[in-house]
Amino acid sequence: MAKTLLELINEVGKNLRRSTGSTYTAINQNADSIFIMQAINEAKRQVEGAWKWDCMRETITFASVGGTRSYDLGDAGVVVTGNPARDRSYVAHTARHQLQFWDKTADSEYRLTECPRDYAEHIATVDPDTDIERPSLVALHPNSDGLEVRFPWAPTGVRTYKVEIYNPQDDLAVANTTLTVPWRPVVLAATALCFDERGEELGGASSLWWSRFDDSLSREIGRDATAFDMQLIADTNYDTAGYWNA
């Protein structure tokens, strides 16, 4: 069962013998709870970066503007559906490294092919006046607050695009915010970080907690990998009748 930030602070507090499970009633209750919250967010980033968690995967749709090459997917004004990209977001690919980016304009749906950002910039510089109806190439790269979409040649008009991204959760800062990724490895890593801060003289070795973290993380990845394997079915080469096309 997912846990809130306040519940996570108390879970770490139990490991540190600072909480009975409900000792902390506010995330800023004292210096300990504030430090534990910092450790939780650091641990959360470690867990988020360790695997392409299915729970981090989101779908964004946006509409093009005729003659416009660049779109900021971190801008809520650009995104039509889905959560805007965040500062650690990255685009999803299939097991065959195909970009998860489609033109889903009615009656002309197709997948776009990824190109390097340098190529998109080159075309925008040497051929700035050419737009095309149905772009087939697109580049995506991080920007200061999310992801930037760049077409080498801009669409001539309004088209609807869909992109799958991994969208790690923002740092937890509100008591009742629920953690997205599995909570056990986050608690164990946060506990290890707290023991690292205490030092062996005051709190014992952190190596035991890091070992528990590694074990818990491996088990959670193994469990999540089942969902990942199921996703691969959609990328196989079956025809509409269900037969394999060699």
N, C-alpha and C positions, 0 to 999 in steps of 0.2 A: 504494500500500500504506500502510495506517495506521501511524502512528509513536507510540512511547511518549514520555513526558515526557523521559526521559533522551536518547533519540534526537533529540528536538526541540532540547534544549539544545545538543547537539553540532552540529546543523545550523546553528543561529544562530551558534554558536561558529566554525564554518567561515567564515561570512560576515564575522565580525569578526576573522578570522585569529587566533583564540584556541584553535581545536581542529582536529585532523586528521580528525575524524569519530568519534574514540573517546577523545579526551583526557580528557573528563569521565567519570568512572566512578561518580559519586554526585551527586545533585542539590544537596547542600549541601557540595560539595567545597571551594569557596572563595567569596569575595564575588562574583566574576564569575558563577559558576554560579547563585548565589542571585538576583542581579539579572536574569540572563537568564530564569530561571524566572518572575519577576514580570512581565517583559515578555511572555513567552509567554502567560501567563494574561490579561493585558490585551488582547493581540492576539486571543486566542481569543474573548473577549467581543465584540470588534469584529466578527469574522467571524460569530459566532452571531447577532448583531443585524442583520446586513446582509441576511438572506434567511431565508425559512421552509424551512430545510433538511429534506429528507425523512428524513435520518438522525436528526433531533431529534424526530421525530413518534412518539408512544407512545400506547398504549391503556390506560386505567385502568377497572376495574370496581369498583363498591362496592355495598353493600346498604343500603337505608334501614331506619330504625327507626321504628315507628309513633309518630306525634306529634312527630317530631324534624325541624325545619326546616333545620338547618345542619350541614354536613359538611366537615371539613378534609381535602382531598385530599393534603396534605403529611404526613399522619399514617399511618404504616404500619399502625396498628391499624384504620384506616377502610378503606384500600385492600385489596380482595380479591385482585385480580390486577394486574400491572404495577408499575412503579416509582412511588413516591409523587412528587407534584409537588415542584418545587424553587423557590427564591426568585425565579427569573426565568421560571418557566413561564407559559404563557398558552394559552387554549383555542383549538382549531382551528375554522375555519369553511369552508364550501364556497365555490366561486367565486360563488355566488349569495347569500353571506352567511348561509347557514343554519348554525345552531349544530350542531356535531358532538357531540350529546348525545342518547342514546336510553334509553328504558325498554325493556329486553330481557327482561322477565319473560315466561316461557313462555306462548305463545298470546295475548299482548296487546302485542306490540312496536310502538313508535311513536317518532317523533322529538319532542323537547320544543322549545318556542319560548323564545327568550331574552327576558328582561325586565330592566329596570334594577334595580340593587341598591336604589335609593330606593323603588321600587315594592314590592319584596319586604319591605323594612323597614316600609313603611306598612301593608301588609296584616297583617304580624306584630303590629303595634301596635294596629290598630283592630279586627282580627278574630282574636284570639289563640286562640280556642276552636274554630275550625272547621278540621277536617282533611278531606281528600278521598282517595278510593281511588286515582285515577290523575291525579296532577298533570300539567298541561300546560305550566306556566310554570316557569322556573328562572332564577336570576341567578348569575353566577360573577364573582368578583373576587379580586385578589391579597390575600394576607395575609402575615404575617411570614416564613413558611417555605414557601409554596406557593400553592395556590388554595383558595378557600372556595366551596362550593356552598350556595345559599340558595333554598329553596322558599317562595313567598308563602304557600301553604297546604301543610302537611305531609302526606306520605302517611299513610294510616291504618294501614298495616302494612308488612311486608317486601316490597320490590320490588328488582329488580336493575337497576342503571344502568351504562351504558357511556359514557365520554367520551374523545374524542380531544384530546390536548394536544401542544403543542410544549414539550419538556422539556430546555432547555439543560444541558449537562454541568456539574457542579460544578468549581470551580477544580482544576487538576491539582496534586497534592501528593505523589504516590507515583511512584517512578521508573518502574515498569512499567505505569502506567496509560496506556491507549491513547486518543489524541485521537479524538473522534467526527467532528467536521467536517473538511473537507479541510485537509490539513496545510500545503500550499505557501503559501497566503496568510497563514496564521498565522505561519510562519517569516519571511516577508518583512516583515510588519508588526512583528514582534518585533525584527527586525534594524533596521528604521527607528527604532523607539523607542530602541534602544540607541545608534544614531548620534545621535539627538536628545540623549541624555544626555551623550555625549562632547563634542558641539559640533563645529563645523567645524574648529577649530584642531587638534583631536586625531584626528578620524576622518573628515573629509570630509562632504559634504552628505548629508542623509537624504532629500532630495527624489527622488533616483534610486530609492531603495528603496521609497518610497511610491508612485512611479509603477509600479514592478514589482508591488507589492501590488495596486494598482487593476486592473492588467491580469490578474493571476492570479485575483483575486476575480471579475471579470467572466466569465472563462472557466469557472470552477467553477460559478457561478450558472447560466450557460447550459447546462452539462452537467446540473445538477440540475433545471433547468426542464423537461427532457424527462420526468423522472419525475413532476413536478408536472402537466404536461399530461395524462399518462396517467391521473392521479387524477381529472381532470375528467370522464372518461367515466362514472364511477359516479354523477355528479350529473345526467346528462342524463335526459330524460323518455321513456325507452324502456319499452315494456310487456314482459311476460314472454315474448312471442314474438319480441322484438327489433325491433318496429316503433316508429317515432317517434310520440308523441302530441302533436299540435300544441296 
